[in-house]
Amino acid sequence: MDFNLKKLTSDAGVFFTRAVQFTEEKLGSAEKTELDTHLENLIARADCTKNWTEKIFRQTEVLLQPNPSARIEEFFYEKLDKKIPSRTTNGELLGQYMLDAAKDFGPGTPYGSTLITVGEYQSRLGGAEREFLQTSAINFLTPLRNFLEGDWRTISKERRLLENRRLDLDICKARVKKAKQAEAKAAAEPDFQETRPRNYVLSASASAQSSGGWDSWDLEDSKESANVMDQRKLWSEEVDKAEQELRVAQTEFDRQAEVTRLLLEGISSTHVNHLRCLHEFVEAQATYYAQCHQYMQELQKELSRYPNSFASNANPSTSATCPSPVSSATLPGVSPPCLASTSTPGIAREPSGPLKIQDVQQPSTGHRKAKVLYDYDAHDTSELSLLADELITVYTVPGMDPDWLVGERGNQKGKVPVTYLELLS
């Protein structure tokens, strides 16, 4: 108990002394030992690295997990050193809802079958998102977190220790300076015997002779001289002690400055490591977005195979009077002609047969140029395959599904989806 109390008292004294030195430095009443330029530059670079790494880390967390409640939950799991439970992504949840809805609406209905197709692809998108989140967390977030919670804490600890060593060094310098000033002042003070006035000596001699001797006068003079000598010796010893403490403090400061410098120079290797992690993060993003693009293209192709579903659902009475189904040789997206319908200008129809793609003629007005946005592979002979960025002529015909147009490229003609085109004026 006594040892702990003494240590506590000593630590409190050191802390108070450092606080006084720090305050005097801030007020400009005490000198401060400046670090060398190289070490100052390393410290500034380390602070810059820490600040920006922390901002990038926080914002990446927001990007990967926008839900703040989920981020807080993951944070507590990490601090408790427990495994984070698997969480369903939004895409997977949406896909499951669509599949469940299709069961109630009927998988055989156009809406139900479409829900099944879209739900399956939404689940695939959710799975790709899950893989992206896991890869990014391992290859990018974890190294940044390890730097902030590991390497940077070590650097901060050594920097605080360096600051304490610097304060101790400046305290020792101030102590040496004060001791030398006191020693010089004591040395400049003249000896008592050398400064006695002559008339004082003569009067003291006469007094001594009348009293019968010089013993009392000699004793007083000796005491004064001894006090002066003791004071000079005391300050000399104080200077030696302060200089010894200064040498020790200087050695400890130099050693700590070297340790801190080596740690700060490791920031360069940290940048190299974070650069590699950044490349892996971008690669994971590129893979994820490529998968999403591929899935969406496949989904669009799946949905484009049934263009008449929307028209039949919107006009159920039409199918009762018009012949069905339409053969693969007819133009999908164009309602089959009814037996009682009249002919349409520009379109030749067989008396009782469906409309054929070869019979569709380009109207004199109403045709436009269109730019193809994506590649498209025709599913049958009535459709026209497309290449991205090419220009084609498009037009519509009466009774045609609004999601489709007739496209022409030279001598080639066929039905094309509107979603793959950018209509030009």
C-alpha positions in Angstrom: 0.0 0.0 0.0 2.9 2.4 0.8 4.6 1.6 -2.5 1.4 2.3 -4.5 0.8 5.5 -2.6 4.4 6.7 -3.2 4.1 5.8 -6.9 0.8 7.6 -7.1 2.2 10.7 -5.5 5.3 10.6 -7.8 3.1 10.2 -10.9 0.9 13.1 -9.7 4.0 15.3 -9.2 5.3 14.4 -12.7 1.9 15.1 -14.3 1.7 18.5 -12.5 5.2 19.5 -13.5 4.5 18.6 -17.2 1.2 20.5 -17.0 3.0 23.6 -15.7 5.6 23.3 -18.5 3.0 22.9 -21.2 1.0 25.9 -19.9 4.1 28.1 -19.8 5.0 27.1 -23.4 1.5 28.0 -24.6 1.8 31.4 -22.8 5.2 31.9 -24.3 7.0 32.2 -20.9 9.0 28.9 -21.4 11.2 27.6 -24.1 10.1 24.6 -26.2 12.3 22.1 -27.9 11.3 21.8 -31.5 11.4 18.6 -33.4 13.5 18.2 -36.5 11.9 19.1 -39.9 11.8 15.5 -41.1 10.0 14.3 -38.1 7.5 17.1 -38.3 6.8 16.3 -41.9 6.2 12.6 -41.0 3.8 13.6 -38.2 1.8 15.9 -40.6 1.7 13.1 -43.2 0.5 10.6 -40.7 -2.2 12.9 -39.4 -3.4 13.5 -43.0 -3.4 9.7 -43.6 -5.4 9.0 -40.5 -8.0 11.7 -41.2 -8.7 10.7 -44.8 -8.6 7.0 -44.1 -11.2 7.5 -41.4 -13.5 9.5 -43.7 -13.1 7.0 -46.5 -13.8 4.1 -44.1 -17.0 5.7 -42.7 -18.4 6.6 -46.1 -17.6 3.2 -47.5 -19.6 1.7 -44.6 -22.5 4.0 -45.6 -22.2 2.9 -49.2 -22.2 -0.8 -48.4 -24.8 -0.6 -45.6 -27.1 2.5 -45.9 -29.2 1.4 -42.9 -27.7 3.0 -39.7 -29.4 0.6 -37.4 -27.8 -2.3 -39.2 -24.4 -0.7 -39.0 -24.8 -0.2 -35.2 -25.8 -3.8 -34.8 -22.8 -5.0 -36.8 -20.6 -2.7 -34.7 -21.8 -4.3 -31.4 -21.3 -7.8 -32.8 -17.7 -6.9 -33.7 -17.0 -5.4 -30.2 -18.5 -8.5 -28.5 -16.4 -10.7 -30.8 -19.5 -12.6 -32.1 -20.4 -13.7 -35.6 -22.6 -11.2 -37.5 -25.8 -12.9 -38.4 -26.6 -13.4 -42.1 -28.9 -10.7 -43.4 -31.1 -11.0 -46.4 -30.4 -8.4 -49.1 -33.2 -6.2 -50.4 -33.0 -7.8 -53.8 -33.4 -11.3 -52.4 -36.3 -10.1 -50.2 -38.1 -8.5 -53.2 -37.5 -11.7 -55.3 -39.1 -13.8 -52.6 -42.1 -11.5 -52.4 -42.6 -11.8 -56.1 -42.4 -15.6 -56.0 -44.9 -15.7 -53.2 -47.2 -13.4 -55.0 -47.0 -15.5 -58.2 -48.3 -18.5 -56.2 -51.4 -16.6 -55.2 -52.0 -15.1 -58.6 -51.4 -18.3 -60.4 -48.2 -19.3 -62.0 -50.0 -20.0 -65.3 -51.3 -16.5 -65.7 -49.3 -14.0 -67.7 -48.8 -11.8 -64.6 -47.9 -14.8 -62.4 -45.4 -16.2 -64.8 -43.8 -12.8 -65.3 -43.6 -12.4 -61.5 -41.8 -15.7 -61.3 -39.2 -14.7 -64.0 -38.6 -11.3 -62.5 -38.5 -12.7 -58.9 -35.8 -15.2 -59.9 -33.6 -12.5 -61.4 -34.2 -10.2 -58.4 -32.9 -13.0 -56.2 -29.9 -13.4 -58.5 -29.2 -9.6 -58.2 -29.5 -9.9 -54.4 -27.1 -12.8 -54.3 -24.6 -10.8 -56.4 -25.0 -7.9 -54.0 -24.3 -10.2 -51.0 -21.1 -11.4 -52.6 -20.0 -7.9 -53.4 -20.7 -6.7 -49.8 -18.7 -9.7 -48.4 -15.8 -9.2 -50.8 -15.6 -5.4 -50.1 -15.7 -5.9 -46.4 -12.9 -8.4 -46.4 -10.6 -6.8 -49.0 -11.2 -3.1 -48.3 -13.0 -2.3 -45.1 -11.0 -4.7 -42.9 -7.5 -3.4 -43.8 -8.7 0.2 -43.2 -10.2 -0.8 -39.9 -7.0 -2.6 -38.9 -4.9 0.5 -39.6 -7.2 2.8 -37.6 -7.6 0.4 -34.6 -4.1 -1.2 -34.7 -1.2 0.7 -36.3 -2.6 4.2 -35.7 -3.2 3.4 -32.0 0.4 2.3 -31.7 1.6 5.5 -33.4 -0.6 7.7 -31.2 0.8 6.0 -28.1 4.4 6.5 -29.1 3.7 10.1 -30.1 2.2 10.8 -26.7 5.2 9.3 -25.1 7.5 11.4 -27.3 5.6 14.5 -26.2 6.1 13.6 -22.5 9.8 13.0 -23.1 10.0 16.4 -24.7 8.3 18.1 -21.8 10.6 16.3 -19.4 13.6 17.5 -21.4 12.4 21.1 -21.4 11.8 20.9 -17.6 15.4 19.7 -17.1 16.7 22.5 -19.3 14.8 25.0 -17.3 16.0 23.5 -14.0 19.7 23.6 -15.2 19.2 27.2 -16.3 17.8 28.2 -12.9 20.5 26.3 -11.0 23.3 28.0 -13.0 21.8 31.4 -12.4 21.6 30.8 -8.7 25.2 29.5 -8.7 26.4 32.5 -10.5 24.6 34.8 -8.1 26.1 32.9 -5.1 29.6 33.1 -6.7 29.2 36.8 -7.3 28.4 37.4 -3.6 31.7 38.6 -1.9 33.2 36.9 1.2 32.2 38.4 4.6 35.9 38.9 5.6 36.9 40.6 2.3 34.1 43.1 2.5 34.7 44.3 6.1 35.4 48.1 6.3 38.7 49.1 7.8 37.1 51.3 10.5 34.9 48.3 11.5 38.0 46.2 11.9 39.7 48.7 14.0 36.7 49.2 16.3 36.2 45.5 16.5 40.0 45.2 17.4 39.7 47.8 20.2 36.6 46.2 21.5 38.3 42.8 21.6 41.3 44.2 23.4 39.2 45.8 26.0 37.2 42.6 26.5 40.3 40.6 26.8 40.6 38.7 23.4 39.5 38.1 19.7 37.7 34.8 20.3 34.0 36.0 19.9 34.9 38.1 16.8 36.7 35.2 15.1 33.8 32.8 15.8 31.2 35.1 14.2 33.4 35.7 11.2 34.0 32.0 10.7 30.3 31.3 10.8 29.5 33.9 8.1 32.3 32.5 5.9 31.1 29.0 6.4 27.6 29.9 5.4 28.8 31.5 2.1 30.9 28.5 1.2 28.1 26.0 2.0 25.7 28.0 -0.2 28.2 28.0 -3.1 28.8 24.3 -2.7 25.0 23.5 -2.5 24.3 25.3 -5.8 27.3 23.7 -7.4 25.9 20.3 -6.5 22.5 21.3 -7.7 23.9 22.3 -11.1 25.7 18.9 -11.4 22.5 17.1 -10.5 20.4 19.1 -12.9 22.9 18.5 -15.7 22.9 14.8 -15.0 19.1 14.7 -15.2 19.3 16.7 -18.4 21.7 14.2 -20.0 19.3 11.3 -19.1 16.3 13.2 -20.4 18.1 14.0 -23.6 19.0 10.4 -24.1 15.4 9.2 -23.5 14.0 11.9 -25.8 16.4 10.9 -28.6 15.6 7.2 -28.2 11.8 7.9 -28.3 12.1 10.3 -31.3 13.9 7.5 -33.2 11.2 4.9 -32.3 8.4 7.4 -33.4 10.3 8.2 -36.6 10.5 4.5 -37.6 6.8 4.0 -37.0 5.8 7.1 -38.9 8.0 6.1 -41.9 5.9 2.9 -42.0 3.0 5.1 -43.3 4.5 4.7 -46.8 4.0 0.9 -46.7 0.5 1.6 -45.4 -0.3 3.6 -48.5 1.0 0.8 -50.7 -1.2 -1.7 -48.8 -4.3 0.6 -49.1 -3.6 1.1 -52.8 -3.7 -2.7 -53.3 -7.0 -2.9 -51.3 -8.4 0.0 -53.4 -7.7 -1.9 -56.6 -9.5 -5.0 -55.2 -12.5 -2.9 -54.1 -12.8 -1.4 -57.6 -12.5 -4.9 -59.1 -15.3 -6.2 -56.8 -17.5 -3.2 -57.9 -16.8 -3.9 -61.6 -17.7 -7.6 -61.2 -20.9 -6.7 -59.3 -22.1 -4.2 -61.8 -21.2 -6.5 -64.7 -23.3 -9.2 -63.2 -26.2 -6.8 -62.7 -26.0 -5.7 -66.3 -25.9 -9.3 -67.5 -28.8 -10.3 -65.4 -30.9 -7.3 -66.5 -30.1 -8.0 -70.2 -31.2 -11.6 -69.8 -34.3 -10.5 -68.0 -35.2 -8.1 -70.8 -34.8 -10.9 -73.3 -36.9 -13.2 -71.2 -39.7 -10.7 -71.0 -39.5 -9.8 -74.7 -40.4 -13.3 -75.7 -44.0 -12.7 -74.8 -44.9 -9.2 -76.2 -48.6 -10.0 -76.8 -49.3 -10.7 -73.2 -49.9 -7.1 -72.4 -52.2 -6.5 -75.3 -54.2 -9.6 -74.6 -54.6 -8.6 -70.9 -55.5 -5.1 -71.8 -58.1 -6.1 -74.4 -59.5 -9.4 -73.5 -62.5 -9.0 -75.8 -60.2 -8.8 -78.9 -59.1 -12.4 -78.5 -62.6 -13.6 -78.7 -63.2 -12.3 -82.2 -59.7 -12.6 -83.6 -58.0 -15.9 -84.6 -55.2 -17.2 -82.2 -52.6 -18.3 -81.7 -50.4 -16.4 -84.0 -47.8 -18.6 -85.8 -44.1 -17.8 -85.7 -44.3 -16.6 -89.3 -46.6 -13.7 -88.3 -45.6 -10.4 -86.9 -45.6 -10.6 -83.1 -47.0 -7.5 -81.5 -49.5 -6.9 -84.2 -53.1 -7.9 -83.5 -54.3 -10.5 -86.0 -57.0 -9.2 -88.4 -60.6 -10.1 -87.7 -62.7 -11.6 -90.3 -64.9 -8.6 -90.5 -62.1 -6.0 -90.4 -61.5 -3.7 -93.2 -58.1 -3.4 -94.9 -55.6 -0.8 -93.7 -53.7 1.3 -96.3 -50.1 0.2 -96.8 -50.7 -3.3 -95.3 -51.7 -6.3 -97.5 -53.6 -9.0 -95.8 -54.6 -12.4 -96.9 -58.4 -12.9 -96.9 -58.4 -15.1 -93.9 -54.8 -15.3 -92.8 -52.6 -13.4 -90.3 -50.4 -10.5 -91.0 -46.9 -11.5 -92.4 -43.7 -9.5 -91.8 -43.0 -9.4 -95.5 -46.4 -7.8 -96.2 -45.7 -4.8 -93.9 -44.8 -1.7 -96.0 -43.1 1.5 -94.8 -45.6 4.3 -94.6 -44.9 7.4 -96.6 -45.1 9.5 -93.4 -44.6 8.7 -89.7 -41.3 6.8 -90.0 -38.3 7.9 -87.8 -34.7 7.2 -87.3 -33.6 5.4 -84.1 -30.3 4.7 -82.4 -29.8 1.2 -81.0 -28.8 1.3 -77.3 -28.1 -2.4 -76.7 -27.4 -5.5 -78.7 -30.5 -7.6 -79.4 -30.8 -11.1 -80.8 -33.9 -11.9 -82.7 -35.9 -14.8 -81.2 -37.7 -15.7 -84.5 -37.9 -14.7 -88.1 -40.3 -11.9 -87.4 -37.8 -10.0 -85.3 -34.8 -8.0 -86.4 -31.4 -8.5 -84.7 -29.8 -5.2 -83.5 -26.3 -4.0 -82.8 -25.5 -1.3 -80.3 -25.0 2.3 -81.7 -26.3 1.5 -85.2 -29.1 3.6 -86.8 -32.2 2.1 -88.2 -35.6 3.3 -89.5 -38.6 2.5 -87.4 -42.3 3.0 -87.7 -45.5 1.5 -86.3 -48.6 -0.1 -87.8 -52.1 0.0 -86.5 -52.9 -2.6 -83.9 -49.3 -3.1 -83.0 -48.2 -3.6 -79.4 -46.9 -0.2 -78.2 -43.7 -1.9 -76.8 -42.7 -2.9 -80.3 -41.9 -1.1 -83.6 -41.1 -2.3 -87.1 -37.5 -1.7 -87.9 -35.7 -1.6 -91.2 -32.0 -1.9 -92.0 -31.4 -1.9 -95.8 -33.3 -4.9 -97.1 -33.8 -6.4 -93.7 -37.1 -5.9 -91.8 -38.4 -7.1 -88.5 -40.0 -6.3 -85.2 -37.7 -4.5 -82.6 -38.4 -3.7 -78.9 -38.8 0.0 -78.1 -36.7 -0.3 -74.8 -33.6 -1.0 -76.9 -34.0 2.2 -79.0 -33.4 5.9 -78.7 -35.8 7.6 -81.0 -34.3 10.5 -82.9 -36.2 13.6 -84.1 
